[in-house]
Amino acid sequence: MAHSDLETAISAAKAAGDILLEYFRELDGLTVTSKRPGDFVSQADLASENYLKEVLLAANPSDGWLGEETGASESSSRRWIVDPLDGTTNFLRGLPHWAVSIALEVDGVLTVGVVHDPVNKETYSAELGSGAFLNGNPISVSGNTDFSSALFATGIPFGTLPHIDSHAAQIGAIAPHCAGIRRIGAAALDLAYVAAGRFDGYWERNLRLWDIAAGLVLVREAGALATGWEKQSRPEEAGDVITGTPELFDRFLELLHQ
């Protein structure tokens, strides 16, 4: 029986998660290199991505590919977009907050998104027009309408990345008006948590497509709004993302732009 694209992505993400868990139990033996200050790659990232590339392209070898570690293949109307280990720094320090992120883009539109958290055995999945799910159960964004009780997430620039000062100002603009801001170090899980109603919103700048592609499918199918830094821009093109519940989004955007 042929599997759907979503089923294929879920199965592949779980198997890659098992590979990563084996490395996570033996961190002292990992070979680690640095791509730039604060941005690492290890044997675990490479093993996960090589597995995912083999499995996801096996069913349809003409599919295109964009992976964090192996780059892009020839163009196609269908393209898998993969972060084999989102939250590598957390992973390498033994922090149990990291994930496998898989998205499928068809004719320029993100249609499938899977974010798998192996440590907590949580698999977030969504397909365009079919809703969002956590371990097979439907999820939706928070119903919170009170900004003062809202919980937001962000990613703080590190190393030589730009916008560190402006990001600090954004935190200063949001923090007095909400219940808290979290920085947990894995964009895919930040987006998944918005989809599941755990966070009321999330923002980050200077991201790559593999960081957010799967999460964008999740938040949109769960009922969140998602834009780039400018409200009319698309995060998958801009590399910046602001997402949140519809009831709080305009206020969220207004405060960030102060």
C-alpha positions as CSV (number, residue, x, y, z in Angstrom):
1,M,0.0,0.0,0.0
2,A,1.4,3.4,-1.0
3,H,1.9,5.8,1.8
4,S,0.8,9.4,1.7
5,D,3.4,12.2,1.8
6,L,2.4,12.9,5.4
7,E,2.7,9.3,6.5
8,T,6.1,9.0,4.8
9,A,7.3,12.2,6.6
10,I,6.0,11.0,10.0
11,S,7.6,7.6,9.6
12,A,10.9,9.1,8.5
13,A,11.0,11.7,11.3
14,K,10.4,9.0,14.0
15,A,13.1,6.8,12.6
16,A,15.6,9.7,12.4
17,G,14.6,10.6,16.0
18,D,15.6,7.0,17.0
19,I,19.0,7.5,15.4
20,L,19.5,10.8,17.2
21,L,18.6,9.3,20.5
22,E,21.4,6.8,20.2
23,Y,23.9,9.6,19.8
24,F,22.2,11.6,22.6
25,R,23.0,8.8,25.0
26,E,26.7,8.9,24.1
27,L,27.5,12.6,23.6
28,D,31.1,12.3,24.8
29,G,32.0,10.3,21.6
30,L,30.6,12.8,19.1
31,T,32.7,14.6,16.6
32,V,31.6,18.3,16.5
33,T,32.6,21.1,14.2
34,S,31.6,24.8,14.1
35,K,30.1,26.4,10.9
36,R,30.2,29.8,12.6
37,P,30.3,31.1,16.2
38,G,27.5,29.4,18.0
39,D,26.4,27.2,15.1
40,F,27.5,23.6,15.3
41,V,27.2,20.4,13.3
42,S,27.9,16.9,14.6
43,Q,27.9,13.3,13.4
44,A,24.4,13.1,14.7
45,D,23.1,15.9,12.4
46,L,24.8,14.2,9.4
47,A,23.6,10.7,10.2
48,S,20.0,11.9,10.6
49,E,20.1,14.0,7.4
50,N,21.7,11.2,5.3
51,Y,19.0,8.8,6.5
52,L,16.2,11.2,5.8
53,K,17.4,12.1,2.3
54,E,17.7,8.4,1.4
55,V,14.2,7.6,2.7
56,L,12.3,10.6,1.5
57,L,13.7,10.5,-2.0
58,A,13.3,6.8,-2.4
59,A,9.6,6.9,-3.1
60,N,9.9,9.6,-5.7
61,P,13.5,10.1,-6.9
62,S,12.5,13.1,-9.0
63,D,11.7,15.1,-5.8
64,G,13.9,18.1,-5.0
65,W,15.8,18.5,-1.8
66,L,16.9,21.2,0.6
67,G,18.7,20.1,3.8
68,E,20.6,22.1,6.4
69,E,23.7,19.9,6.1
70,T,23.6,18.5,2.5
71,G,22.3,21.6,0.7
72,A,20.0,21.7,-2.3
73,S,19.5,19.4,-5.2
74,E,18.2,20.1,-8.7
75,S,14.9,22.0,-8.8
76,S,11.5,20.2,-8.9
77,S,7.9,21.0,-8.5
78,R,8.1,19.0,-5.3
79,R,10.8,19.6,-2.7
80,W,11.6,18.2,0.7
81,I,12.9,20.8,3.2
82,V,14.6,19.2,6.2
83,D,16.3,20.2,9.4
84,P,17.7,16.8,10.7
85,L,18.4,18.2,14.2
86,D,16.8,21.5,15.1
87,G,18.3,22.6,18.4
88,T,21.8,21.2,17.9
89,T,23.3,23.3,20.7
90,N,20.8,22.0,23.1
91,F,21.5,18.4,21.9
92,L,25.2,18.8,22.3
93,R,24.9,20.1,25.9
94,G,22.5,17.3,26.9
95,L,19.5,19.6,27.0
96,P,16.4,17.5,26.1
97,H,14.9,20.0,23.8
98,W,15.5,19.4,20.1
99,A,13.6,17.9,17.2
100,V,13.5,16.6,13.6
101,S,11.8,18.9,11.2
102,I,10.4,17.8,7.7
103,A,8.3,19.8,5.3
104,L,7.2,19.2,1.7
105,E,6.8,22.1,-0.7
106,V,4.7,21.6,-3.9
107,D,4.8,24.2,-6.6
108,G,6.2,26.7,-4.1
109,V,3.5,26.1,-1.5
110,L,4.3,24.4,1.9
111,T,1.9,21.4,2.0
112,V,3.2,19.0,4.7
113,G,4.9,19.7,8.0
114,V,6.2,17.3,10.6
115,V,8.1,18.2,13.8
116,H,9.1,15.2,15.9
117,D,10.4,15.5,19.5
118,P,12.0,12.1,20.2
119,V,12.7,12.7,23.9
120,N,9.1,13.5,24.8
121,K,7.7,11.2,22.1
122,E,5.7,14.0,20.6
123,T,5.0,14.1,16.9
124,Y,3.4,17.3,15.5
125,S,2.0,16.9,12.0
126,A,-0.1,18.9,9.5
127,E,-1.2,18.8,5.9
128,L,-2.5,21.7,3.9
129,G,-6.3,21.9,4.4
130,S,-6.5,19.0,6.9
131,G,-5.7,20.6,10.3
132,A,-2.9,20.1,12.8
133,F,-2.3,17.1,15.1
134,L,-0.1,16.0,18.0
135,N,0.3,12.2,18.2
136,G,-2.7,11.9,16.0
137,N,-5.0,14.1,18.1
138,P,-6.2,17.4,16.7
139,I,-4.6,20.6,18.1
140,S,-5.4,24.3,17.7
141,V,-3.9,27.6,18.9
142,S,-4.6,29.0,22.3
143,G,-8.0,30.6,22.8
144,N,-6.4,33.2,25.1
145,T,-7.7,36.8,24.4
146,D,-5.9,38.5,27.3
147,F,-2.5,39.9,26.3
148,S,-1.5,40.3,29.9
149,S,-1.7,36.6,30.5
150,A,-0.1,35.6,27.2
151,L,3.1,33.6,26.9
152,F,5.5,34.2,24.0
153,A,8.6,32.6,22.6
154,T,11.5,34.0,20.7
155,G,15.0,33.1,19.4
156,I,17.8,35.4,20.5
157,P,20.6,36.2,18.0
158,F,23.9,34.6,18.9
159,G,27.5,34.8,17.8
160,T,28.0,37.3,15.0
161,L,24.3,37.4,13.9
162,P,22.9,40.9,13.4
163,H,19.9,42.5,15.2
164,I,21.1,41.7,18.7
165,D,20.4,45.2,19.9
166,S,17.1,45.5,18.2
167,H,16.0,42.1,19.4
168,A,16.8,43.2,23.0
169,A,14.6,46.2,22.4
170,Q,11.8,44.0,21.1
171,I,11.9,41.9,24.2
172,G,11.8,45.1,26.2
173,A,8.7,46.2,24.3
174,I,6.8,42.9,24.8
175,A,7.8,41.9,28.3
176,P,5.9,44.5,30.3
177,H,2.6,43.6,28.7
178,C,2.6,39.8,28.9
179,A,3.0,36.9,31.3
180,G,6.4,35.9,30.0
181,I,8.9,35.3,27.2
182,R,10.7,32.0,26.6
183,R,13.9,31.3,24.6
184,I,14.2,27.5,24.3
185,G,16.6,27.1,21.4
186,A,14.6,25.2,18.7
187,A,12.6,27.2,16.2
188,A,10.7,24.1,15.0
189,L,9.4,23.3,18.5
190,D,8.6,27.0,19.2
191,L,6.3,26.9,16.2
192,A,4.9,23.5,17.2
193,Y,4.1,24.8,20.7
194,V,2.2,27.8,19.2
195,A,0.2,25.3,17.1
196,A,-0.5,23.3,20.2
197,G,-1.6,26.4,22.3
198,R,1.4,26.2,24.6
199,F,2.7,29.5,23.4
200,D,0.4,32.4,22.3
201,G,3.0,33.6,19.8
202,Y,6.6,33.5,18.6
203,W,8.9,35.7,16.7
204,E,12.5,35.4,15.3
205,R,14.6,37.0,12.6
206,N,17.3,35.8,10.2
207,L,16.1,32.2,10.0
208,R,16.7,29.7,7.2
209,L,13.8,27.9,5.4
210,W,14.6,24.6,7.0
211,D,14.2,26.2,10.4
212,I,10.6,27.1,9.9
213,A,9.1,25.3,6.9
214,A,7.4,22.5,8.8
215,G,6.4,24.7,11.7
216,L,4.7,27.1,9.3
217,V,2.4,24.4,8.1
218,L,1.6,23.5,11.7
219,V,0.7,27.0,12.9
220,R,-1.3,27.8,9.9
221,E,-3.3,24.6,10.0
222,A,-3.8,25.1,13.8
223,G,-5.3,28.6,13.2
224,A,-2.5,31.0,13.9
225,L,-1.5,34.0,11.7
226,A,2.0,34.0,10.4
227,T,3.9,36.8,8.6
228,G,7.3,38.0,8.0
229,W,8.6,41.1,9.7
230,E,6.2,43.2,7.6
231,K,2.6,42.1,7.9
232,Q,2.3,41.6,4.1
233,S,5.4,39.5,3.7
234,R,5.6,35.7,3.9
235,P,8.0,34.2,6.4
236,E,9.2,31.4,4.0
237,E,10.5,34.1,1.7
238,A,11.6,36.7,4.2
239,G,13.4,34.5,6.7
240,D,11.7,36.3,9.6
241,V,8.6,35.0,11.3
242,I,6.0,36.5,13.6
243,T,3.1,34.2,14.4
244,G,0.4,34.2,17.0
245,T,-3.3,33.7,17.8
246,P,-5.6,35.8,15.7
247,E,-7.0,37.6,18.8
248,L,-3.6,38.8,20.0
249,F,-1.7,39.1,16.7
250,D,-2.3,42.8,15.9
251,R,-1.2,43.9,19.4
252,F,1.8,41.6,19.2
253,L,2.9,43.0,15.9
254,E,2.3,46.6,17.1
255,L,4.5,46.1,20.1
256,L,7.3,44.4,18.2
257,H,7.4,47.3,15.7
258,Q,7.7,49.9,18.4
